[in-house]
Amino acid sequence: MKSGVYRLPLATLPALALLLALALPGQTATAQQGATASADYDTELAIRHYRRGNTYNNLERFEEALEEYRLSVAAHPEFLDSYRNMGNILYHLERFDESISMYREFIALYEGAPDTALRSALTRVSDLLRERGDYERAIEYDLQSVQADRTNRSLVFLVANEYLNAGHVEKALQVYEQAVELNPGDAFMHRTVGRMYDEQDRLEEALEHYRRAAELDQSSDFYRTLVAETIERIEWRDARDQ
């Protein structure tokens, strides 16, 4: 199996129709809900094309797989997994603009609790957009990515550093602020956001986060020291500017 391409083992294909009918989590539940809402959607035809797409995908006949997935979404425009599989194949083929379009359709249609497929799609879209210098669109997907993987500190630091290294400080701050909004009880994250504001000489905003960190971790002398030192710096600055 080549990396980045989603394929079902050939041995599983005879049972796929039954699995689809049961609407396994992360597979076709969203698509079938859409079919109920519109009599114009042909779910059975979409499933047939989806199955054929998976067969071609397993055989690494990617263009034929793509055509079957396209026919699947033509029959059922909300057939979630066909968009995802097209995104994966196109990414594997390094047809990145087309891949972004398919992943964006998948993300827009996705419902329910975030899973690995959603997180992967969000990461790929934001990475590709940042590589193109399209930071205005990338931040939208990066914030969704942080929300979909809310306990992953490493992701927050990685994404924020991408913006910092590119000189987009405000967007890095957006990422950190999203992280503390999702995890308001994380003292270390409040300290990190405070440090970011501190480095921008935005001392009142830094102090707010330092105080929150100290409240959350009352055993930390370090956080209390940050609060006291920041108050002193604000007072010194205000006295200087009078």
C-alpha positions in Angstrom: 0.0 0.0 0.0 1.3 3.4 -0.9 1.3 6.0 1.8 -1.5 8.6 1.8 -4.0 6.6 -0.1 -7.0 5.0 1.6 -7.9 1.5 0.2 -10.0 -1.3 1.6 -8.4 -4.8 1.3 -10.0 -6.7 -1.6 -11.2 -9.4 0.8 -13.5 -7.0 2.5 -15.3 -5.8 -0.6 -18.1 -8.4 -0.6 -19.2 -7.3 2.9 -19.0 -3.6 2.1 -22.6 -3.1 1.1 -23.7 -4.5 4.5 -21.3 -2.3 6.4 -22.5 0.8 4.5 -26.1 -0.1 5.2 -25.2 -0.2 8.9 -23.7 3.3 8.6 -20.5 2.6 10.4 -19.1 5.7 12.3 -16.9 7.9 10.1 -18.1 6.2 6.9 -21.5 6.9 5.4 -23.9 8.1 8.2 -23.7 11.7 7.0 -24.3 10.7 3.4 -27.3 8.7 4.2 -28.8 11.5 6.3 -28.4 13.7 3.3 -30.2 11.2 1.1 -33.1 11.2 3.4 -33.3 15.0 3.1 -33.4 15.0 -0.7 -35.2 12.6 -3.0 -32.8 13.6 -5.8 -29.9 11.7 -4.2 -29.4 8.1 -5.3 -27.6 6.5 -2.4 -27.6 3.0 -3.9 -25.9 4.2 -7.1 -23.4 6.3 -5.0 -22.5 3.2 -3.0 -22.0 1.1 -6.2 -19.6 3.7 -7.6 -17.9 4.0 -4.3 -17.3 0.3 -4.1 -15.9 0.3 -7.6 -13.6 3.2 -6.7 -12.3 1.3 -3.8 -11.6 -1.7 -6.0 -9.6 0.4 -8.5 -7.9 2.1 -5.6 -6.7 -1.2 -4.2 -5.4 -2.1 -7.7 -3.6 1.3 -7.8 -5.6 2.3 -10.9 -6.0 5.7 -9.5 -7.5 7.6 -12.5 -10.3 5.0 -12.7 -10.8 5.2 -9.0 -11.1 8.9 -9.2 -13.7 8.7 -11.9 -15.8 6.2 -9.9 -15.6 8.5 -6.8 -16.7 11.4 -9.0 -19.7 9.4 -10.2 -20.4 8.5 -6.6 -20.7 12.2 -5.6 -22.6 13.0 -8.8 -25.3 10.5 -7.6 -25.1 11.7 -4.0 -23.4 15.1 -3.6 -23.0 14.5 0.2 -21.3 11.1 0.0 -18.6 12.0 2.5 -16.1 9.2 2.0 -15.8 9.7 -1.8 -14.6 13.2 -1.2 -12.1 12.0 1.4 -10.8 9.2 -0.9 -10.4 11.6 -3.8 -8.5 13.9 -1.6 -6.2 11.1 -0.5 -5.5 9.9 -4.0 -4.9 13.4 -5.4 -2.6 14.2 -2.5 -0.7 10.9 -3.2 -0.4 11.9 -6.9 0.8 15.4 -5.9 -2.1 17.1 -7.5 -2.3 19.4 -4.5 -4.8 22.0 -5.7 -7.3 19.4 -6.6 -6.6 17.6 -3.3 -7.3 20.7 -1.3 -10.7 21.1 -3.1 -11.7 17.5 -2.2 -10.6 17.8 1.4 -12.5 21.0 1.8 -15.7 19.4 0.6 -15.1 16.5 3.1 -14.4 18.9 5.9 -17.5 21.1 5.1 -19.8 18.0 5.1 -18.3 16.3 8.1 -20.6 15.9 11.1 -20.1 14.3 14.5 -17.1 13.8 16.8 -13.7 14.5 15.2 -11.9 11.4 14.0 -8.5 10.6 12.5 -9.8 11.2 8.9 -11.0 14.7 9.8 -7.8 15.6 11.6 -5.7 14.3 8.7 -7.7 16.3 6.2 -7.5 19.5 8.2 -3.8 19.1 8.7 -3.1 18.5 5.0 -5.2 21.4 3.9 -3.6 23.9 6.3 -0.1 22.6 5.5 -0.6 22.9 1.8 -2.1 26.4 2.1 0.8 27.6 4.3 3.3 26.1 1.8 1.7 28.3 -0.8 1.9 31.4 1.4 -1.9 31.5 1.7 -1.9 32.2 5.5 -5.3 33.9 5.4 -7.0 30.7 4.4 -4.6 28.4 6.3 -5.5 29.9 9.7 -9.1 28.9 9.3 -8.2 25.2 9.0 -5.4 25.4 11.6 -7.9 26.7 14.2 -10.3 23.9 13.2 -7.4 21.4 13.5 -6.6 22.6 17.1 -10.3 22.3 18.0 -10.5 18.8 16.5 -7.5 17.7 18.6 -7.9 19.9 21.6 -5.6 18.0 24.0 -2.7 17.9 21.6 -0.2 20.5 23.0 2.4 19.6 20.4 0.1 20.4 17.6 -0.6 23.9 19.1 3.2 24.6 19.4 3.9 23.3 15.9 1.2 25.3 14.2 1.9 28.5 16.1 5.6 28.2 15.3 4.8 27.9 11.6 3.2 31.3 11.8 5.9 32.8 14.0 8.6 31.7 11.6 6.7 33.2 8.7 6.3 36.5 10.6 2.6 36.2 11.3 2.6 36.9 15.0 -1.1 37.7 15.3 -2.0 34.4 13.7 0.3 32.5 16.1 -1.6 34.3 18.9 -4.9 33.2 17.4 -3.7 29.6 17.6 -2.6 30.0 21.3 -5.8 31.8 22.2 -7.8 29.0 20.7 -5.8 26.5 22.7 -6.6 28.2 26.1 -10.2 28.7 25.1 -10.5 25.0 24.6 -8.4 24.1 27.7 -9.0 26.9 30.2 -7.6 24.9 33.0 -4.1 24.4 31.4 -1.8 26.6 33.5 1.2 26.0 31.2 -0.7 27.1 28.1 -1.8 30.3 29.9 1.9 30.9 30.7 2.8 30.3 27.0 0.2 32.7 25.8 1.3 35.2 28.4 4.9 34.9 27.2 3.8 35.6 23.6 2.0 38.8 24.6 5.0 39.7 26.8 7.3 39.5 23.8 5.1 41.9 22.0 5.2 44.3 24.9 1.5 43.8 25.5 2.0 43.6 29.2 -1.6 43.9 30.4 -2.6 40.9 28.2 0.4 39.0 29.4 -0.4 39.7 33.0 -3.9 38.4 32.6 -2.6 35.0 31.4 0.2 34.9 34.0 -2.4 35.5 36.7 -4.6 32.8 35.4 -1.6 30.4 35.3 -0.8 31.3 39.0 -4.4 30.7 40.0 -4.5 27.3 38.3 -1.1 26.1 39.7 -0.8 27.7 43.2 2.2 25.6 44.0 4.3 27.3 41.3 6.6 30.1 42.6 7.6 30.7 39.0 4.1 31.8 38.0 3.8 34.0 41.0 7.1 35.6 40.2 6.0 36.3 36.6 2.9 38.0 37.9 4.9 40.2 40.4 7.6 41.1 37.8 5.0 42.0 35.2 3.1 44.3 37.6 6.4 46.0 38.4 7.2 46.5 34.7 3.7 47.9 34.0 4.1 50.4 36.9 7.6 51.4 35.8 6.4 51.9 32.2 3.4 54.0 33.3 5.6 56.1 35.6 8.1 56.7 32.8 5.4 57.7 30.3 3.8 60.3 32.7 
